[in-house]
Amino acid sequence: MRPRQTPAPDAHARATLGKARTENFPVAPAFLPRAWREGLMAVYGYARLVDDIGDGDLAPGGRDAVLLGLGPEAADDRPALLDALEADLARVFGSAGGGPRHPLLQALRPVVRAHGLTPEPFLGLIAANRQDQQVSRYETYGDLLAYCELSANPVGRLVLALTGTATPERIRRSDAICTALQIVEHIQDVAEDLQRDRIYLPAEDLRRFHVAEADLKAPTAGASVRSLIAFEAARARDLLDEGTPLVGSVHGRLRLLLAGFTGGGRAALRAVCGAGFDVLPGPPRPTRSGLLREVAAVLRTAPRKG
């Protein structure tokens, strides 16, 4: 069912949506049905807004704060912005008049109604960004996986819900892919995250490879840091392998979309490997040709079911 009367995003919202071009994977490629593209971009816009609030990456000027019902002076108050966003999300799901205030949530409302989406995945993303305001280090890999359950897995679950293909087994495979993609992003962005005083590499792994936080501030990675990054990359690759059967469990254009997500993660890992696991000068990014090769490989190897 196609969402009707989806509000056209204003220029401010379009700038947020434009960040989709920088992701490791295609967010809403043109080969998808229009209703799916609209739904995926609406979900992406919401997820990007939540992350931008949590990371302090909103556009200058305080417009997002004003759109969420706050004053421009609240532009740097991340907890207040997340609270205001959660209140606006309640308006997306509420039946009372008025509706949400922010254009990105206005665009989300018809998608939620058309596809019968529930609040839980959207609230999970807010919870992850609230956690980012309070937790800057993760002691164990299990702790990091619990964070990914909030920060990444809801997105895959929303994709399955939007396409009407959610089953318990597919959700399990999707969670593996989404967690892998989050870990890949953490690997790529070690230096950027450290500038925000965040380290998503588990502390137990830093100790295992004899890496001190000071080593992560170097302009280039030493042997110990490279070994640590290779270890985390192997974990992400194993999760992608676990999730890849999801691609073979669906058909048609959805199969291509999920292969794009999975291939994007594999291409990013290949770029990290190609950089000798030295991510400190900046995030290694896959080339378009590298992405296409990995997507093709996923389509060839994903076992078909049904």
Phi, psi and chi 1 to 4 in degrees:
 res  aa     phi    psi   chi1   chi2   chi3   chi4
   1 MET       -  129.4  179.0  178.9  179.6      -
   2 ARG   -86.3  131.7  179.5 -176.2  167.2 -171.2
   3 PRO   -60.4  140.9  -16.4   26.4      -      -
   4 ARG  -110.5  149.6  -64.4 -179.8  179.4  178.0
   5 GLN    54.7   43.2  -61.9  179.4  -18.2      -
   6 THR   -69.5  123.1  -58.5      -      -      -
   7 PRO   -63.0  138.6  -16.8   28.9      -      -
   8 ALA   -72.9  128.0      -      -      -      -
   9 PRO   -66.4  145.5   23.6  -31.9      -      -
  10 ASP   -76.9  178.6   64.7    7.3      -      -
  11 ALA   -61.3  -36.8      -      -      -      -
  12 HIS   -63.8  -44.8 -177.6   75.2      -      -
  13 ALA   -68.0  -36.0      -      -      -      -
  14 ARG   -63.2  -32.5  -73.3 -163.2  -61.2  -88.1
  15 ALA   -63.8  -38.4      -      -      -      -
  16 THR   -67.0  -45.2  -60.0      -      -      -
  17 LEU   -62.6  -30.1  -65.5  171.8      -      -
  18 GLY   -64.3  -17.8      -      -      -      -
  19 LYS   -68.5  -11.9  -64.6 -179.3 -179.5 -179.9
  20 ALA   -58.3  -26.8      -      -      -      -
  21 ARG   -68.5  -17.7  -67.2 -171.3  -65.9  -90.4
  22 THR   -95.3   -1.4   67.5      -      -      -
  23 GLU   -74.1  162.3  -57.3  -68.6  -13.2      -
  24 ASN   -72.0  -12.6  -77.8  -32.2      -      -
  25 PHE  -140.2  156.8   47.8   82.2      -      -
  26 PRO   -70.8  128.8   23.5  -31.7      -      -
  27 VAL   -80.9  -49.6  172.8      -      -      -
  28 ALA  -145.9   73.6      -      -      -      -
  29 PRO   -64.2  156.6   18.1  -28.0      -      -
  30 ALA   -66.0  -19.2      -      -      -      -
  31 PHE   -75.9   -9.3   61.3   74.6      -      -
  32 LEU   -79.1  154.6  -67.7  176.9      -      -
  33 PRO   -57.2  148.9  -21.4   30.9      -      -
  34 ARG   -57.1  -40.1 -177.3  176.2  177.8 -177.1
  35 ALA   -62.8  -39.4      -      -      -      -
  36 TRP   -66.3  -43.4  -74.2    7.9      -      -
  37 ARG   -60.5  -45.6  -66.5 -160.4  -48.4  -87.6
  38 GLU   -60.8  -43.1  -70.3  179.4   -9.8      -
  39 GLY   -65.2  -44.5      -      -      -      -
  40 LEU   -65.2  -40.0  -71.1  167.9      -      -
  41 MET   -70.1  -33.8  -74.4  -52.8  -64.2      -
  42 ALA   -65.2  -43.4      -      -      -      -
  43 VAL   -65.8  -42.9  166.8      -      -      -
  44 TYR   -61.1  -43.9  174.9   80.5      -      -
  45 GLY   -58.4  -42.4      -      -      -      -
  46 TYR   -64.0  -49.3  170.5   83.8      -      -
  47 ALA   -61.8  -39.4      -      -      -      -
  48 ARG   -66.4  -40.0 -173.5   70.1  -94.4  164.3
  49 LEU   -62.9  -44.3  176.4   61.6      -      -
  50 VAL   -59.8  -47.0  179.5      -      -      -
  51 ASP   -65.0  -40.1  -78.0   -8.0      -      -
  52 ASP   -63.8  -36.7  -75.2   -8.6      -      -
  53 ILE   -64.8  -49.2  -69.6  173.5      -      -
  54 GLY   -64.1  -30.9      -      -      -      -
  55 ASP   -93.4   -4.7  -68.8  -20.1      -      -
  56 GLY    71.3   31.5      -      -      -      -
  57 ASP  -108.0   19.8  -74.3  -19.0      -      -
  58 LEU   -66.6  155.1  -67.3  174.1      -      -
  59 ALA   -60.8  143.0      -      -      -      -
  60 PRO   -65.4  156.5   21.3  -30.7      -      -
  61 GLY   110.3  -16.2      -      -      -      -
  62 GLY    79.6   15.4      -      -      -      -
  63 ARG   -63.5  -39.7  178.2  159.0  170.4   74.3
  64 ASP   -62.6  -39.3  -73.3  -68.1      -      -
  65 ALA   -60.5  -44.2      -      -      -      -
  66 VAL   -64.3  -42.9  172.2      -      -      -
  67 LEU   -61.9  -29.5  -71.8  169.6      -      -
  68 LEU   -89.7    7.6  -70.8  170.2      -      -
  69 GLY    91.8   10.8      -      -      -      -
  70 LEU  -105.7  172.9  -57.2  173.4      -      -
  71 GLY   -84.2  159.7      -      -      -      -
  72 PRO   -60.9  -22.1   18.7  -29.5      -      -
  73 GLU   -68.8  -14.2   68.4  -80.2   -1.8      -
  74 ALA   -87.5    6.5      -      -      -      -
  75 ALA   -58.9  -28.0      -      -      -      -
  76 ASP  -104.2    5.0  -64.1  -36.6      -      -
  77 ASP   -93.7   86.5 -170.9  -19.9      -      -
  78 ARG   -61.7  -45.5  -60.1  179.5 -163.0  179.1
  79 PRO   -58.7  -42.0  -27.1   37.3      -      -
  80 ALA   -65.2  -39.6      -      -      -      -
  81 LEU   -64.9  -40.7  -73.9  165.5      -      -
  82 LEU   -66.1  -38.2  -70.0  169.7      -      -
  83 ASP   -62.5  -43.8  -71.6  -14.4      -      -
  84 ALA   -66.0  -36.6      -      -      -      -
  85 LEU   -65.7  -40.9 -179.6   63.2      -      -
  86 GLU   -63.3  -37.9 -176.1  171.6  -13.6      -
  87 ALA   -64.5  -38.5      -      -      -      -
  88 ASP   -69.5  -35.2 -143.8   27.8      -      -
  89 LEU   -61.7  -38.6  179.8   66.1      -      -
  90 ALA   -59.8  -32.9      -      -      -      -
  91 ARG   -70.9  -28.8  -62.6 -177.4 -168.0  100.6
  92 VAL   -61.4  -41.8  170.2      -      -      -
  93 PHE   -93.6   -9.8  -72.1   91.0      -      -
  94 GLY   -79.1  157.9      -      -      -      -
  95 SER   -98.2   -7.5   56.7      -      -      -
  96 ALA   -70.4  158.3      -      -      -      -
  97 GLY   -69.4  171.3      -      -      -      -
  98 GLY   100.0  -53.7      -      -      -      -
  99 GLY    73.9  177.6      -      -      -      -
 100 PRO   -66.8  158.6   22.2  -31.1      -      -
 101 ARG   -94.1  -39.0  -64.6  169.1  172.3  168.2
 102 HIS   -78.9  136.4 -162.3  -71.9      -      -
 103 PRO   -56.2  -35.0  -24.3   32.5      -      -
 104 LEU   -68.7  -31.3  -70.4  170.7      -      -
 105 LEU   -82.6  -27.3  -82.4   77.3      -      -
 106 GLN   -62.5  -39.5  -69.0  168.5    6.7      -
 107 ALA   -70.1  -26.7      -      -      -      -
 108 LEU   -75.9  -31.6 -175.9   62.7      -      -
 109 ARG   -57.5  -50.2 -168.6 -179.7 -160.0 -173.2
 110 PRO   -64.5  -29.8   19.1  -30.0      -      -
 111 VAL   -67.6  -44.4  173.3      -      -      -
 112 VAL   -57.9  -44.5  162.4      -      -      -
 113 ARG   -71.2  -40.8  -67.8 -176.9  170.2 -177.7
 114 ALA   -66.0  -33.0      -      -      -      -
 115 HIS  -108.1    2.2  -64.1  -82.5      -      -
 116 GLY    62.8   37.3      -      -      -      -
 117 LEU   -71.3  150.8  -56.7 -178.8      -      -
 118 THR  -104.7  160.8   62.2      -      -      -
 119 PRO   -70.7  -23.5  -15.4   27.6      -      -
 120 GLU   -55.0  -48.3  -73.3   75.2   17.9      -
 121 PRO   -62.5  -37.2  -19.8   31.7      -      -
 122 PHE   -68.1  -38.8  -60.3   99.8      -      -
 123 LEU   -68.2  -33.2  -70.2  169.5      -      -
 124 GLY   -59.4  -40.9      -      -      -      -
 125 LEU   -65.0  -38.2  -62.5  175.3      -      -
 126 ILE   -65.9  -42.0  -67.4  177.0      -      -
 127 ALA   -61.0  -39.0      -      -      -      -
 128 ALA   -62.2  -41.2      -      -      -      -
 129 ASN   -75.9  -27.9  -80.9  -86.0      -      -
 130 ARG   -65.1  -39.4  -77.6 -158.0  178.1  104.8
 131 GLN   -62.8  -35.8 -174.7  165.6  -45.7      -
 132 ASP   -61.7  -25.4  -82.5  -26.3      -      -
 133 GLN   -78.8  -15.8  -49.5  -46.2  -51.9      -
 134 GLN  -116.6  -26.1  -58.3  167.6  -12.8      -
 135 VAL  -121.6  123.3  179.8      -      -      -
 136 SER  -118.5   -4.4   60.2      -      -      -
 137 ARG  -139.1  147.8  -54.0  -70.1 -170.7  -84.4
 138 TYR  -122.2  122.8  -70.3   84.0      -      -
 139 GLU   -71.5  -45.0  175.1   60.3   28.4      -
 140 THR  -124.9  164.1   69.6      -      -      -
 141 TYR   -62.6  -37.1 -177.3   55.0      -      -
 142 GLY   -60.8  -38.7      -      -      -      -
 143 ASP   -62.2  -41.1  -66.7  -21.9      -      -
 144 LEU   -66.3  -40.2 -175.9   64.5      -      -
 145 LEU   -62.2  -37.8  -68.2 -179.6      -      -
 146 ALA   -63.9  -37.5      -      -      -      -
 147 TYR   -64.4  -44.0  170.6   74.4      -      -
 148 CYS   -63.0  -29.3  -67.1      -      -      -
 149 GLU   -59.7  -30.4  176.0   68.0   20.9      -
 150 LEU   -91.5  -40.7  -63.3  172.2      -      -
 151 SER   -86.8  -25.0   67.4      -      -      -
 152 ALA  -124.9  -47.4      -      -      -      -
 153 ASN   -60.9  -32.5  -63.0   -2.5      -      -
 154 PRO   -58.4  -30.5  -28.0   37.6      -      -
 155 VAL   -65.7  -46.7  176.4      -      -      -
 156 GLY   -62.6  -38.4      -      -      -      -
 157 ARG   -64.6  -36.0  -63.8 -177.6 -178.3 -159.0
 158 LEU   -67.6  -38.1  -75.5  167.1      -      -
 159 VAL   -60.3  -44.6  170.7      -      -      -
 160 LEU   -64.8  -39.5  -65.6  176.7      -      -
 161 ALA   -66.3  -41.3      -      -      -      -
 162 LEU   -63.2  -32.4  -77.5  168.9      -      -
 163 THR   -97.6    2.8   56.8      -      -      -
 164 GLY    65.8   32.6      -      -      -      -
 165 THR  -122.2   13.8   55.1      -      -      -
 166 ALA   -72.0  128.4      -      -      -      -
 167 THR  -137.9  161.5   66.2      -      -      -
 168 PRO   -55.6  -41.9  -29.2   37.0      -      -
 169 GLU   -67.1  -42.2  174.7   65.8    8.5      -
 170 ARG   -65.6  -37.9  -75.1  175.1  177.1  152.1
 171 ILE   -62.6  -41.8  -71.3  171.5      -      -
 172 ARG   -61.4  -44.8 -175.4  177.3   73.9   82.4
 173 ARG   -66.8  -40.7  -59.7  -73.2 -171.6 -176.9
 174 SER   -61.8  -41.6  171.3      -      -      -
 175 ASP   -59.0  -40.1  -74.9   -6.8      -      -
 176 ALA   -63.1  -43.1      -      -      -      -
 177 ILE   -65.2  -45.8  -68.6  171.8      -      -
 178 CYS   -66.4  -40.6  -70.1      -      -      -
 179 THR   -62.0  -42.0  -67.6      -      -      -
 180 ALA   -59.4  -44.9      -      -      -      -
 181 LEU   -63.8  -35.5  -67.1  176.4      -      -
 182 GLN   -67.3  -42.2 -180.0   75.4   88.7      -
 183 ILE   -64.8  -39.7  -68.6  173.4      -      -
 184 VAL   -58.9  -44.2  170.5      -      -      -
 185 GLU   -62.6  -40.3 -175.3  175.0  -36.0      -
 186 HIS   -62.5  -39.3  -69.4  160.4      -      -
 187 ILE   -64.3  -46.5  -69.1  169.8      -      -
 188 GLN   -63.4  -35.2  -69.8  174.7  -56.9      -
 189 ASP  -105.2   27.4  -66.1  -16.7      -      -
 190 VAL   -54.5  -49.6  167.7      -      -      -
 191 ALA   -65.9  -43.3      -      -      -      -
 192 GLU   -64.9  -42.7  179.2 -179.1  -28.3      -
 193 ASP   -63.5  -38.0  -71.0  -25.7      -      -
 194 LEU   -65.1  -30.9 -163.7   54.5      -      -
 195 GLN   -63.8  -24.8  -69.7  176.6   -2.2      -
 196 ARG   -94.8   11.6  -63.3 -171.8  171.9  103.8
 197 ASP    59.7   41.0 -168.4   32.2      -      -
 198 ARG  -125.7  140.6  -64.5  178.9 -170.2  165.7
 199 ILE  -131.8  117.4  -62.7  176.9      -      -
 200 TYR   -99.2    4.2  -67.4  101.7      -      -
 201 LEU   -83.1  124.2  -54.8  171.5      -      -
 202 PRO   -56.4  137.8  -26.2   35.5      -      -
 203 ALA   -61.1  -34.3      -      -      -      -
 204 GLU   -63.0  -31.1   62.9 -178.2    5.5      -
 205 ASP   -76.3  -37.2  -63.8  -17.1      -      -
 206 LEU   -58.5  -43.5  -90.9   69.9      -      -
 207 ARG   -66.1  -40.2  -68.8 -166.9  -64.6  -90.2
 208 ARG   -59.5  -38.1  174.5  178.3  177.4  176.3
 209 PHE  -100.7   11.4  -71.4   92.5      -      -
 210 HIS    57.2   45.4  -53.3  -72.3      -      -
 211 VAL  -107.3  124.8  172.4      -      -      -
 212 ALA   -93.9  157.4      -      -      -      -
 213 GLU   -57.6  -34.0  -70.2 -168.4   13.1      -
 214 ALA   -60.8  -31.0      -      -      -      -
 215 ASP   -65.5  -28.0  -62.9  -34.5      -      -
 216 LEU   -78.4  -10.7  -58.8  178.7      -      -
 217 LYS   -94.0   -2.4  -62.0  177.1 -178.5  178.7
 218 ALA   -69.6  155.9      -      -      -      -
 219 PRO   -66.7  -30.3   18.7  -28.9      -      -
 220 THR  -136.6  158.2   59.7      -      -      -
 221 ALA   -85.5  137.7      -      -      -      -
 222 GLY   -81.5 -177.8      -      -      -      -
 223 ALA   -61.8  -39.7      -      -      -      -
 224 SER   -66.1  -42.8  -64.4      -      -      -
 225 VAL   -64.9  -41.6  172.2      -      -      -
 226 ARG   -61.7  -40.0  -69.0  172.6 -170.5 -109.5
 227 SER   -65.0  -39.2  -63.9      -      -      -
 228 LEU   -62.3  -47.0  168.9   63.8      -      -
 229 ILE   -65.1  -37.9  -63.2  -59.0      -      -
 230 ALA   -62.6  -38.9      -      -      -      -
 231 PHE   -63.5  -46.9  176.5   73.9      -      -
 232 GLU   -67.1  -35.5  -54.3  -61.1  -11.1      -
 233 ALA   -64.7  -38.8      -      -      -      -
 234 ALA   -64.1  -37.5      -      -      -      -
 235 ARG   -62.1  -45.1  -84.4  178.6  161.0  167.2
 236 ALA   -63.4  -39.6      -      -      -      -
 237 ARG   -63.9  -40.3 -169.8  174.4  -64.0  106.8
 238 ASP   -63.0  -39.4  -72.2  -15.7      -      -
 239 LEU   -65.8  -39.9  -75.7  166.8      -      -
 240 LEU   -62.2  -40.6  -73.4  173.7      -      -
 241 ASP   -61.6  -40.8  -70.9  -16.1      -      -
 242 GLU   -63.2  -37.1  179.8 -176.8  -17.4      -
 243 GLY   -85.7  -19.3      -      -      -      -
 244 THR   -55.9  -35.0  -65.3      -      -      -
 245 PRO   -56.4  -19.0  -29.3   37.4      -      -
 246 LEU   -56.8  -39.7  171.9   66.3      -      -
 247 VAL   -60.7  -41.1  178.6      -      -      -
 248 GLY   -75.8  -10.1      -      -      -      -
 249 SER   -88.8   -5.5   75.7      -      -      -
 250 VAL  -122.9  175.2  -61.7      -      -      -
 251 HIS  -132.3  167.9  -55.7  -80.6      -      -
 252 GLY    62.3 -138.8      -      -      -      -
 253 ARG   -71.5  -26.3  -73.4  176.2  -80.0 -170.9
 254 LEU   -65.9  -36.4  179.2   56.8      -      -
 255 ARG   -59.4  -42.4  179.2  177.4  167.2   86.0
 256 LEU   -64.8  -41.0  -69.7  175.5      -      -
 257 LEU   -62.6  -48.3  176.6   67.1      -      -
 258 LEU   -67.8  -32.8  -62.3 -178.2      -      -
 259 ALA   -64.7  -33.0      -      -      -      -
 260 GLY   -65.1  -43.7      -      -      -      -
 261 PHE   -61.3  -49.7  -67.2  161.1      -      -
 262 THR   -67.6  -44.6  -51.8      -      -      -
 263 GLY   -63.6  -33.1      -      -      -      -
 264 GLY   -62.2  -41.8      -      -      -      -
 265 GLY   -64.4  -41.9      -      -      -      -
 266 ARG   -66.3  -38.9  -67.5 -176.3 -176.7  -81.6
 267 ALA   -66.3  -38.9      -      -      -      -
 268 ALA   -64.3  -41.1      -      -      -      -
 269 LEU   -64.4  -38.1  -74.7  173.5      -      -
 270 ARG   -64.5  -36.9 -170.9  172.0  -68.8  -83.5
 271 ALA   -65.8  -39.5      -      -      -      -
 272 VAL   -62.9  -44.0  169.4      -      -      -
 273 CYS   -63.1  -41.4  179.9      -      -      -
 274 GLY   -63.3  -25.9      -      -      -      -
 275 ALA   -85.4    9.5      -      -      -      -
 276 GLY    67.7   24.9      -      -      -      -
 277 PHE    62.9   21.8  -59.7  103.4      -      -
 278 ASP   -97.1   98.1 -175.5    3.0      -      -
 279 VAL  -100.0   -1.1  -62.9      -      -      -
 280 LEU   -72.6  -33.2  -60.8 -172.0      -      -
 281 PRO   -67.5  -19.8  -21.2   33.8      -      -
 282 GLY   155.9  162.3      -      -      -      -
 283 PRO   -69.6  120.5   22.0  -30.7      -      -
 284 PRO   -65.2  130.9  -17.1   30.6      -      -
 285 ARG  -117.7  141.8  -59.9  -66.4 -175.2 -168.9
 286 PRO   -73.1  152.0   26.3  -33.1      -      -
 287 THR   -81.2  163.8   62.3      -      -      -
 288 ARG   -63.2  -41.1  178.6  172.0  176.0   78.5
 289 SER   -65.1  -37.4   60.4      -      -      -
 290 GLY   -64.7  -40.1      -      -      -      -
 291 LEU   -61.6  -46.9  170.8   61.5      -      -
 292 LEU   -62.8  -38.1  -67.2  174.9      -      -
 293 ARG   -63.1  -42.2  -78.2 -165.2  -59.3  -89.1
 294 GLU   -69.9  -38.3  -67.3  -63.8  -23.4      -
 295 VAL   -61.7  -44.6  170.5      -      -      -
 296 ALA   -61.2  -38.9      -      -      -      -
 297 ALA   -65.6  -40.0      -      -      -      -
 298 VAL   -63.0  -42.7  169.5      -      -      -
 299 LEU   -64.4  -33.7  -70.9  170.1      -      -
 300 ARG   -73.0  -35.4  -74.4 -164.2  -54.0  -90.5
 301 THR  -100.6  -19.3   59.1      -      -      -
 302 ALA   -66.5  121.0      -      -      -      -
 303 PRO   -66.1  131.0   23.7  -32.5      -      -
 304 ARG   -81.0  139.0  -70.6 -179.0 -179.5  -90.1
 305 LYS  -129.7  148.2  -65.2 -177.7  179.9  179.7
 306 GLY    79.2      -      -      -      -      -
